[in-house]
Amino acid sequence: MIQPGRDRKELFDQEGEATAADQPLAARMRPRTLEEFAGQEHILGPGRLLRRAIQADQLSSLIFYGPPGTGKTTLAQVIAGTTRSLFVTINAVLAGVKEIRSISSEAAERKKFYDRRTILFVDEVHRWNKAQQDALLPWVENGTIIFIGATTENPYFEVNRALVSRSRIFQLEPLGEEDLMRIARAALTDKARGYGRFKVKVDPPALSHLVKVASGDARTLLNALELAVETTVERFPPPAGTRIHITLKVAEESIQRRVVLYDKEGDYHFDTISAFIKAIRGSDPDAALYWLAKMVYAGEDPRFIFRRLLILASEDVGLADPQALMVAEAASRAFDRVGLPEGRFHLAQAALYLATAPKSNSSLAFFDALEVVEKEAEGEVPNHLKDASRDREGFGHGEGYLYPHAYREHWVAQQYLPDRLQGKLFYQPGELGYEGGIRGQVQRRREAQLEAMLEAEEAVRDPLEAAAGTRDLWMDRTVGSRSEQLASLRDRVLGALKLQRHHLALVLNAGSGLLVWELLRRVPDGGVWALAESEASEQMLTIQGAGLSELERPRVVRQGDSRRASLAELVELAAPRGSAGERIHFDAAAGRNVLVREEDPREFFRLLTALLVPGGRISLAESLPAAGTRLSELVDLEALGGPEAARVREAESSLYGGENAPLGRSGDELSAAVTAAGFKLLEAEETELCYLRRISSQDLNRWFASEVRGGRESYARRLAAALSASELEAYHTLCRRTLADREVEWKTRILFLVAEAADSAES
């Protein structure tokens, strides 16, 4: 039978009958009440659950988890001194299933005969195997035993899940410097348990060193303080009146660590962390390890170091190695689980990974965008990007949005920036690592997207487009496989040039740079000149080239009213070079829709020969609007009546070309112009491209408006010359009824021209 009067204090005395005077300082100074307990305010502060449970003696099963020296066992002793329950303690290293069963049996008898609870404290509970933990589980389950465990390992990984689920877990944190100072001063002033009865003087630097090196461990601090005090005199306790002076040198010897010149709040702290970060940014792993070691040795908080590493992983490594952030985060979490000293492996691994990773600071682009946002007025969200769930019916929000997953490669060119920021570039992909792998894809998609947008702004290819608004044309250009077609067209045009790395190339009608930037990639040892046909094109090319060095970026020349005049100017620009009057001659010239505004293609090609070396190639992709889709082909004109239908077709034909009209030129005419200028024709192939085009009610209203757009006669004005007002309105109504807000298959015929300069010509 268990005796109810058993002294709970004896249960903690595992070392025998040692007197208080014979115990180490750390044991003598162990807090006896909550008021003496230092630190852990997050769980023991006034009003906190654990404090209230201890004071009310209403504890349930608990697990204390934290690094050594944070007060887990001490907190158990405080509970033992305040509870009315019988408190039993065992160490998981020494106790087996037999001891557990014995304690559990006694606890059951005690509860049955004396209605007294038993609290079982298990130190180092993570060392129990599954059988030992399972042996205790039934007694915890039925309330016979209140279990309190202490562990330095994460209980969610190391303790039986069933036992964890029946316990409340409290995580104890390393003690702060103020808490350790409080503990040290208490030991120096307490006359009964500490050194208060002696004249002990500890220099502030010495005490500060002991506190810093203790790294949040109260036991380490008190052991070092004890060694410093009791080894400074020949015999301890010393004779009455003996002064004990603890200097910094004594403190260093006591804790076997010398002081490193380092101040957590001063210049040394900031200078050292700065050197550490700069060493990693500079990819010097040796210097990174040195500065890391200096900080750890000096007692720097590892969590502060990990915080800076997490920042650096995104700021200086970024997309060059997306794994860098995950490695830094994983190392930080592992350190929280393991603690010191083993956690230093995780610090070193994170530092080495980041130091040896490829570098990119492209994430700084965010701050460029932030600066734009700070300076701009309220930016309007493009209509197709607005939330369609609320205002689609009333305001048409979301109309025209293209769902990327519905397209090949889950991407389609589409306007995402506000109108006034189209062409603005923030993100500049780096050239290293993962980011170097995606650099080409990002740039090519951006180029195709910008080219489609610029086509909409220039509206040079079709009379219908001349009447369309930029946003709607932008949407037309991005429907279906249009972006893929642009990329395919680019590759075909440039592939025909047979380029070499050292070639000098000229881009005619450069647009947003669809051909320009790919040419730069193909002639890295040569160079690229680009004719910009508009201010928008010039600005876009300039913006995109800003990230390149002056030697690498293309030379942009703004063309005048016609490309022919611009070529003449370019001949002059390229002529005077050096005292010998050497000219610049291009090895290749490329362009798309170059001839659409040229009245005399033969004169244009003649001027072009003056700019090419003998054997230099030109490669052009020219739209033939007369051979493409016409609006009248998409509706049943016979619904208007035979005569009216015939007049619509006749008026439409005259719009797309009469004699000498650029829109009416055929592939044969353009091929003849090339040979007439002295070029050797290598290829003249027409290809029909088809893509989906969405026709909105707004499109139809613009096409049938009477005003002139862009200096070109509108579709409606040409029709009005052949149709009466009522017939024109009837045709408009037919188109609206048949085509409004629908997608149609739109055809475009492209002529691919490749020719070679037979001889150079002087202009």
C-alpha positions, 0 to 999 in steps of 0.5 A: 500500500502506498503511503500518502505522506511520501515527500514529493521533494525526495522524488527530485533528489535522484543523486542521493542525500546531497545537501543544498550546499554541496549542489552545483550553483545551477541546482541551488538557484533553481527557481522554486516559485513562478515569481522566481522563474525567469523568462518564458513570458509568452506562456507564463506571463500574468493571465496566461493559460499555463500560469493560471493552470499551475496556480489553480492546480488544474493541470492536464497532461503537458509537454514542454519542448525547447532547447537545453537550459530554458527551464523545462525541468525547473518548471516541473519543479515549480509545479511539484512545489505548488500542486496538491497531487503527488509528483513523481519524476523519472528519466526516460533514459533510465526508466523502462516499461517495468517502472512505468507499470509500477508507477501506474499501478501505485497511481491507480491505488492512490486515486482509488483509496485516497482520491489523490492524483499523480503527476508523472514528470518524464525528462527527455521523453523523446528517448522513450521507445514506442513500447514505453510510451504505449505502456503509459498511454492507457493511464493518461487516457483514463485520468489516473496519471497526469503526464508532463514530458520534457524534450529538446526534440520536436514532440510532433516527430519524436513522441507517440502521436496518441500521447501528443494528441492528449497533451497540451504542448508548450514551446520554451524559447532560449532565454533573452539577455535580460533574463540571463542578467536577472538570473546572474544577478540573483545568483550573485546577491542571494545569500542563502543559495548564491554568493550574496554572503561573499564580496563578489565583484564582476566587471560589466564586460565579464558578465556581458561576455558570460551572458552572450556566450551562454546563448540563452542557456541558464545552466551554462551561464550559472556553471560558468559563473560558478567556475569563475567565482570558485576558482578565483580564490585558492580555497572556497569558501574563502575567509570572511572579508575576502574580495572576489574580482571577476575580470573579462579574462577570468570570464573568458577562461571560465567559459573557454571562449575569448571575446570577439570584438562585436557589438550587437547594437553597434558598428561591429554588428552592422559592419560584420553582417554587411561583410557577410552579405556582400561576401555571399553576393560576391560568390565568395564562400570562404569569406562567407564562412569566415564572417558567419563564424565570427558572428556565431562565435560572438553570440549573434542570434542565428535567427537574425542571420537566417532572416538576412539569408532569406532576404538575400535568397530573393534579392541577390539570387532570385530566379537565377536559382529558385531553390535558393529561397527554399534551401534557406527556409528549410535550413531556418526551420531545421535550425528551429528544430535542432537548435545549437550547437548542431544547428550551425550545420544548417547555418553553414549549408545555407550560407554556402548554397547562397554563396555558390548559387548563380546570382540575379537581382531582377526582383528589384524590378518590383521597386521600379514598378512601385516607383511608377505607381507612386508617381502616377495618377490612378491607373485605369484597369483595361476593360478586358481585365476587369472583374466580370462577375459583377459588372459584365452585363451592365458595363461589359467588364471582362469582355474580350479576355482571353483565357490562356489555358485555352491556347497552346502552351497555355499562353496567348499574347494579351494586354495586361498593362494599362494603355499608357504603360504599354511597352514599359519594361520592368523585369529584365531576366538575368543570364545565369542559372534557371533565369538564363534558361527562361530568358529567351522565352520571356523575351520572345513572348514579350517581343511577339506581344509588343509587336501585336500591340504596335501593329494595332497602333499603326494599323497599316495592313487593312482598311478595316484596321485603319478604323479600329481602336487600339485596344480592339485591334490588340485583342484581334491580334491576340486571338487564336494562334496569332502570337504563334504565327508571328513567332513562326513568321519571324523565324522564317524571315530571319532563317532565309538570311543565312546569318553569321555571328559577325554580320551587320543587319538592317531591319526595315519597319522595325515595329516593336522589335520582333525581328530586331531582338532575335537578330541581335541574338543571331549576330552577337559579333556584328550589329543591328540597325533598325528603321523605326516607322513611328514615335511609338516604335522608336520609344519601344525599341529604346526602352527595350534596349536600355538594359543593354550596353551601348555597344550591344544595343541596336542603332535606331533610326527614325524614318520620315514620311516614307520608307524610301525617303528614310532609306535615302537618309540612311544611305547618308548616315551610313556613308561618311566613316573615317578619312577614307570616306568608307561606307557602312554596308549591311550583310542582310536586311529584313522586314515585314509589311515594308512596302505597304506605304511605298508608291514605287517599290522599284525605287525603294529596292534600288536605294536598298542596294546601295546599303548592301554588300555584294551578295547581301540578302534581303528577306521580307514578309509582305501582306497582300490585303487584296488576297485576304478576307473581306467583310462581304465574304462573311455575310450573305450579301444576297439578302440585300438583293442582287444589284445591291450585293454587286455594288458592295462587292464592286466598292470593296474591290476598289477599296482594296486596290485599283491600278498602282494602289499599294493595297492591290499589289500582287505577289508577282508585281512585288517580285518584279520590282525586286528583280527590276532593281538589280536583285537576284530573286531567290524565293517568292512564295505566298502563304495563307495564314488563318486565325480566329478574329472576334468581331464586336459591335464596336468594331462594326460601328467604327467600320461603318463610320464615315470619318477618315482615319489615319489619312486613309479613306474609310471602308464606309466612305468608299461604300457610300460612293456606290450605295445609297444611304438606305442601302449602306444602312441595310448592309450595316444591319446585315453585318451586325446581325450576322457577325456582332460579338462572334469569332470568325476565321480570318485569312491573310495572304503573306508573300515571302520574298528573298533576294540577293544583291548582285552588285553594290551600287553607289547612291 
